[in-house]
Amino acid sequence: MSKELVKPKPTLPARVEDLKNFVYIRQVKLASYREAVKRLRNGKAIKEEYEPLVIEANELVREVAFGKVAIGEWSAGLEKAKGGRGQTSSAKRTSLKEAGFNPPTAWKYEKLAAHQEVIDEAIANANQSCEVCPESRFFSLIPKPSNPAPIIPQGKYNVIYADPPWPVGQIIMDKWEAPLEEYKYLTLTLEKIEALKVGGLAADDCSLFLWTTHTFLHEAFHVMECWGFKYHVCITWDKGSGWTQNGFHRRTEFCLYGYTGKMNIKQDGEAIPTLITEKAKGHSIKPDIMYGLIEMKFQEPRIELFARGVRDGWDAWGNEA
């Protein structure tokens, strides 16, 4: 960003309660500016008539953004959770709740604080195009983190259990903050997931359990094929809760079962259900019941890929294992 775009930060309150009011008051005022600019544009006004309003509005956008930066810096200083993919500690949740913030909003502000250099760049671009800068513009300028494809371990296994870091991305809208914003962790592109040499871990007869979501259900079938497995059945997990997108409440996830060679599931005894119900314990944490079902029907050796921890009777591979 060029030096001429750099401006001093606005003078901000010190207390988080006052910061919250600072942001709110300016957001209310900003809404009236947006409406005024919209009316002028719809009335076919020439640019010179509404350009001063746009510049004034973007000064408010800037003040609001740096107010949120200050809140984000305060939030980032709160106690963090020990382990877990971007999870928020109970102490931090309590502090946020007392201050009137939820974790998705707080992390959104933390992210803006970590990349506050984009604020003046986005506003300068908006002024140049004579538009009121939307908040989403800031986040579109933040570079995405890179995550190199991991190296798969050595060994041969009867069972491979995988919960890949699907490229969920970030869903940020001006009027709605997606739950995904709280759960920041590095993901892999579909190409990198497909290219993982998971098939090299398979014994002659091997079963694969592959977790996926509604968004990546179609891609998961292709990933299974790329890894050298044949799809057989889908297990649906009812989490008891979820979030709504485009009019659908997504409270289920899916575990695809496939195999290579011959199916090595024990045919006697209790069958594995294709519908399981267990309350979700946190973002991306899969149901404990799945481990018991697999252990009941499949012999060792077993490996969990992208694991969060180590479990008896399993090898584990992943950043958090």
C-alpha positions as CSV (number, residue, x, y, z in Angstrom):
1,M,0.0,0.0,0.0
2,S,1.4,3.4,-0.9
3,K,2.4,5.8,1.9
4,E,0.0,8.5,0.8
5,L,-2.9,6.2,1.8
6,V,-1.7,6.0,5.4
7,K,-3.7,8.2,7.8
8,P,-3.6,8.4,11.6
9,K,-6.0,6.1,13.4
10,P,-9.1,7.8,14.8
11,T,-9.0,8.6,18.5
12,L,-10.8,5.7,20.2
13,P,-12.1,5.1,23.7
14,A,-10.0,2.9,26.0
15,R,-12.7,0.7,27.6
16,V,-14.3,-2.1,25.6
17,E,-17.8,-1.0,26.7
18,D,-17.2,2.5,25.3
19,L,-15.7,1.0,22.1
20,K,-18.9,-1.0,21.6
21,N,-20.9,2.3,21.8
22,F,-18.5,4.1,19.6
23,V,-19.0,1.5,16.9
24,Y,-22.7,1.3,17.3
25,I,-23.3,5.1,17.1
26,R,-21.3,5.4,13.9
27,Q,-22.9,2.3,12.3
28,V,-26.4,3.9,12.8
29,K,-25.1,7.1,11.2
30,L,-23.5,5.2,8.4
31,A,-26.7,3.4,7.6
32,S,-28.4,6.8,6.9
33,Y,-25.5,7.8,4.7
34,R,-25.8,4.5,2.7
35,E,-29.5,5.1,2.2
36,A,-28.9,8.7,1.1
37,V,-26.3,7.7,-1.5
38,K,-28.7,4.9,-2.7
39,R,-31.5,7.4,-3.2
40,L,-29.4,9.7,-5.2
41,R,-28.1,7.0,-7.4
42,N,-31.6,5.6,-7.9
43,G,-32.7,9.1,-8.8
44,K,-30.1,9.2,-11.6
45,A,-28.0,11.9,-9.8
46,I,-24.7,12.7,-11.3
47,K,-21.5,11.6,-9.5
48,E,-20.6,15.1,-8.4
49,E,-23.9,15.3,-6.4
50,Y,-23.3,12.2,-4.2
51,E,-19.5,12.0,-4.2
52,P,-19.1,14.2,-1.1
53,L,-21.6,12.0,0.8
54,V,-19.6,8.9,-0.2
55,I,-16.4,10.4,1.1
56,E,-18.0,11.3,4.4
57,A,-19.6,7.8,4.6
58,N,-16.3,6.2,4.1
59,E,-14.8,8.2,6.9
60,L,-17.4,6.6,9.1
61,V,-16.6,3.2,7.7
62,R,-13.0,3.8,8.7
63,E,-13.9,4.9,12.2
64,V,-16.1,1.8,12.6
65,A,-13.4,-0.5,11.2
66,F,-10.7,0.8,13.6
67,G,-13.2,0.6,16.5
68,K,-13.6,-3.1,15.6
69,V,-9.8,-3.4,15.4
70,A,-9.5,-2.2,19.0
71,I,-12.2,-4.7,20.1
72,G,-10.4,-7.4,18.2
73,E,-7.1,-6.5,19.9
74,W,-8.9,-6.7,23.3
75,S,-10.5,-10.1,22.4
76,A,-7.2,-11.5,21.2
77,G,-5.6,-10.8,24.6
78,L,-8.2,-12.9,26.4
79,E,-7.4,-16.5,27.5
80,K,-7.2,-19.0,24.7
81,A,-8.3,-22.6,24.7
82,K,-5.8,-25.3,25.2
83,G,-5.8,-27.4,21.9
84,G,-8.6,-27.8,19.4
85,R,-9.0,-26.3,16.0
86,G,-9.5,-22.6,16.8
87,Q,-11.7,-23.4,19.8
88,T,-12.6,-20.6,22.3
89,S,-11.9,-21.2,26.0
90,S,-14.8,-21.1,28.4
91,A,-13.1,-18.2,30.2
92,K,-12.9,-16.3,27.0
93,R,-16.5,-17.1,26.1
94,T,-17.5,-15.7,29.5
95,S,-15.6,-12.5,29.1
96,L,-17.0,-12.0,25.6
97,K,-20.5,-12.7,26.8
98,E,-20.2,-10.2,29.6
99,A,-19.0,-7.6,27.1
100,G,-21.9,-8.3,24.8
101,F,-20.0,-10.2,22.0
102,N,-20.2,-13.8,20.7
103,P,-17.1,-15.7,19.6
104,P,-17.8,-15.5,15.8
105,T,-18.0,-11.7,16.0
106,A,-15.0,-11.5,18.2
107,W,-12.8,-13.6,15.9
108,K,-14.0,-11.5,13.0
109,Y,-12.7,-8.4,14.8
110,E,-9.5,-10.2,15.7
111,K,-8.8,-11.0,12.1
112,L,-9.4,-7.4,11.1
113,A,-7.0,-6.3,13.8
114,A,-4.3,-8.7,12.6
115,H,-4.7,-7.3,9.0
116,Q,-5.7,-3.7,9.7
117,E,-3.5,-2.4,6.9
118,V,-6.2,-3.4,4.4
119,I,-8.7,-0.8,5.9
120,D,-7.2,2.3,4.2
121,E,-6.5,0.4,1.0
122,A,-10.2,-0.7,0.7
123,I,-11.5,2.7,1.5
124,A,-9.2,4.4,-0.9
125,N,-10.4,2.0,-3.6
126,A,-14.0,2.7,-2.7
127,N,-13.6,6.5,-2.8
128,Q,-12.0,6.1,-6.2
129,S,-15.0,4.1,-7.5
130,C,-17.4,6.5,-5.7
131,E,-19.0,3.8,-3.5
132,V,-19.5,3.3,0.2
133,C,-17.0,0.7,1.2
134,P,-18.7,-2.6,2.4
135,E,-17.0,-4.3,5.4
136,S,-16.6,-7.5,3.3
137,R,-14.1,-5.6,1.1
138,F,-11.6,-5.6,4.0
139,F,-11.7,-9.3,4.3
140,S,-11.4,-9.9,0.6
141,L,-8.0,-8.1,0.7
142,I,-6.6,-10.3,3.4
143,P,-4.3,-12.9,2.0
144,K,-5.3,-16.4,2.5
145,P,-2.8,-18.6,4.5
146,S,-0.9,-21.3,2.7
147,N,-1.0,-24.8,3.9
148,P,1.4,-27.2,2.1
149,A,0.2,-30.7,1.4
150,P,1.2,-33.0,4.3
151,I,3.3,-36.1,3.9
152,I,1.3,-39.3,4.6
153,P,2.9,-41.7,7.1
154,Q,4.2,-45.2,6.3
155,G,2.4,-48.5,7.2
156,K,-0.4,-50.8,6.1
157,Y,-3.8,-50.6,7.8
158,N,-7.1,-52.5,7.8
159,V,-9.0,-49.3,8.6
160,I,-8.4,-45.7,7.6
161,Y,-10.5,-43.1,9.3
162,A,-10.2,-39.6,7.9
163,D,-11.6,-36.1,8.6
164,P,-9.9,-33.9,6.0
165,P,-9.6,-30.2,6.5
166,W,-12.0,-29.3,3.6
167,P,-11.5,-25.8,2.2
168,V,-14.5,-24.3,3.9
169,G,-13.1,-20.8,3.4
170,Q,-14.7,-17.8,5.1
171,I,-18.3,-16.7,4.9
172,I,-18.6,-13.1,5.7
173,M,-21.6,-10.9,5.0
174,D,-22.4,-7.4,6.1
175,K,-25.6,-8.4,7.8
176,W,-24.7,-11.9,9.0
177,E,-21.6,-13.4,10.6
178,A,-21.3,-17.1,9.9
179,P,-20.5,-19.5,12.7
180,L,-17.6,-20.7,10.7
181,E,-15.8,-17.5,11.5
182,E,-15.0,-18.7,15.0
183,Y,-13.3,-21.8,13.9
184,K,-10.1,-20.7,12.1
185,Y,-7.8,-23.4,11.1
186,L,-5.7,-24.1,8.0
187,T,-7.4,-26.1,5.3
188,L,-6.2,-27.9,2.2
189,T,-7.4,-27.3,-1.3
190,L,-9.4,-30.1,-3.0
191,E,-6.5,-30.8,-5.3
192,K,-4.1,-31.3,-2.3
193,I,-6.6,-33.6,-0.5
194,E,-7.1,-35.7,-3.7
195,A,-3.4,-36.0,-4.2
196,L,-2.7,-37.4,-0.7
197,K,-1.2,-40.9,-1.0
198,V,-3.8,-42.4,1.3
199,G,-4.1,-45.5,-0.8
200,G,-0.5,-46.4,0.1
201,L,-1.7,-47.0,3.7
202,A,-4.2,-49.6,2.7
203,A,-3.7,-53.3,3.4
204,D,-4.9,-55.7,0.7
205,D,-8.3,-55.5,2.2
206,C,-9.0,-52.1,3.7
207,S,-11.9,-50.0,4.8
208,L,-12.1,-46.2,4.6
209,F,-14.3,-44.0,6.7
210,L,-14.3,-40.5,5.2
211,W,-16.0,-37.5,6.9
212,T,-17.6,-34.8,4.8
213,T,-20.2,-32.0,5.0
214,H,-23.2,-31.0,2.8
215,T,-21.0,-28.5,1.0
216,F,-18.3,-31.1,0.1
217,L,-20.4,-34.3,-0.2
218,H,-20.1,-34.4,-4.0
219,E,-16.3,-33.8,-3.8
220,A,-15.9,-36.5,-1.2
221,F,-17.0,-39.2,-3.6
222,H,-14.3,-38.1,-6.0
223,V,-11.7,-38.0,-3.2
224,M,-12.6,-41.5,-2.2
225,E,-12.1,-42.6,-5.8
226,C,-8.7,-40.7,-6.0
227,W,-7.5,-42.5,-2.9
228,G,-8.3,-45.9,-4.5
229,F,-11.5,-46.9,-2.7
230,K,-14.9,-48.0,-3.9
231,Y,-17.9,-46.3,-2.3
232,H,-20.4,-48.6,-0.5
233,V,-22.6,-46.7,2.0
234,C,-23.1,-43.4,3.7
235,I,-23.5,-42.9,7.4
236,T,-25.5,-39.8,8.5
237,W,-24.7,-38.1,11.8
238,D,-27.5,-36.1,13.4
239,K,-25.6,-33.6,15.5
240,G,-28.7,-32.2,17.2
241,S,-27.8,-28.7,16.2
242,G,-26.4,-26.8,13.2
243,W,-26.6,-23.6,11.3
244,T,-28.9,-22.3,8.6
245,Q,-27.7,-21.4,5.1
246,N,-29.9,-20.5,2.1
247,G,-33.1,-21.6,3.9
248,F,-31.8,-25.1,5.0
249,H,-30.9,-26.0,8.6
250,R,-27.7,-28.1,8.4
251,R,-27.7,-30.3,11.5
252,T,-26.2,-33.4,9.8
253,E,-22.8,-34.5,8.5
254,F,-21.8,-37.6,6.6
255,C,-19.2,-40.4,6.9
256,L,-18.7,-42.2,3.6
257,Y,-17.7,-45.8,3.8
258,G,-15.6,-47.4,1.0
259,Y,-13.2,-50.3,0.7
260,T,-10.4,-51.7,-1.5
261,G,-9.9,-55.4,-2.0
262,K,-12.6,-57.2,-0.2
263,M,-14.9,-55.8,2.5
264,N,-13.2,-56.7,5.8
265,I,-16.2,-55.9,8.1
266,K,-17.2,-58.6,10.6
267,Q,-20.5,-60.0,9.4
268,D,-21.7,-61.4,12.7
269,G,-23.0,-59.4,15.7
270,E,-24.6,-56.0,15.8
271,A,-24.7,-54.1,12.5
272,I,-23.4,-50.5,12.0
273,P,-26.4,-48.2,11.6
274,T,-26.5,-45.7,8.8
275,L,-28.0,-43.1,11.0
276,I,-26.3,-42.1,14.3
277,T,-27.4,-39.4,16.8
278,E,-25.0,-37.8,19.1
279,K,-24.9,-34.2,20.3
280,A,-22.0,-32.2,18.8
281,K,-19.3,-31.3,21.3
282,G,-17.6,-28.6,19.2
283,H,-16.7,-27.5,15.7
284,S,-15.3,-30.4,13.7
285,I,-15.3,-32.8,16.6
286,K,-16.8,-36.0,15.4
287,P,-19.0,-38.4,17.4
288,D,-17.3,-40.7,19.9
289,I,-19.7,-43.5,18.9
290,M,-18.0,-43.9,15.6
291,Y,-14.8,-45.2,17.2
292,G,-16.7,-47.9,19.1
293,L,-18.6,-49.0,16.1
294,I,-15.5,-49.3,14.0
295,E,-13.6,-51.1,16.8
296,M,-16.5,-53.6,17.2
297,K,-16.6,-54.5,13.5
298,F,-13.0,-54.1,12.2
299,Q,-9.7,-55.6,13.3
300,E,-6.5,-53.6,13.9
301,P,-4.3,-52.1,12.7
302,R,-6.3,-48.9,12.3
303,I,-5.2,-45.3,11.7
304,E,-6.9,-42.0,12.1
305,L,-5.8,-39.2,9.6
306,F,-6.0,-35.6,10.7
307,A,-6.5,-36.8,14.2
308,R,-7.0,-34.6,17.2
309,G,-5.4,-37.0,19.7
310,V,-4.3,-40.6,20.3
311,R,-6.7,-43.4,21.1
312,D,-5.9,-46.9,22.3
313,G,-5.9,-49.4,19.4
314,W,-5.3,-46.7,16.8
315,D,-2.4,-45.0,15.2
316,A,-2.9,-41.3,14.8
317,W,-1.5,-38.7,12.3
318,G,-2.3,-35.0,12.2
319,N,-1.2,-31.6,13.5
320,E,-3.1,-32.1,16.8
321,A,-2.3,-35.7,17.5
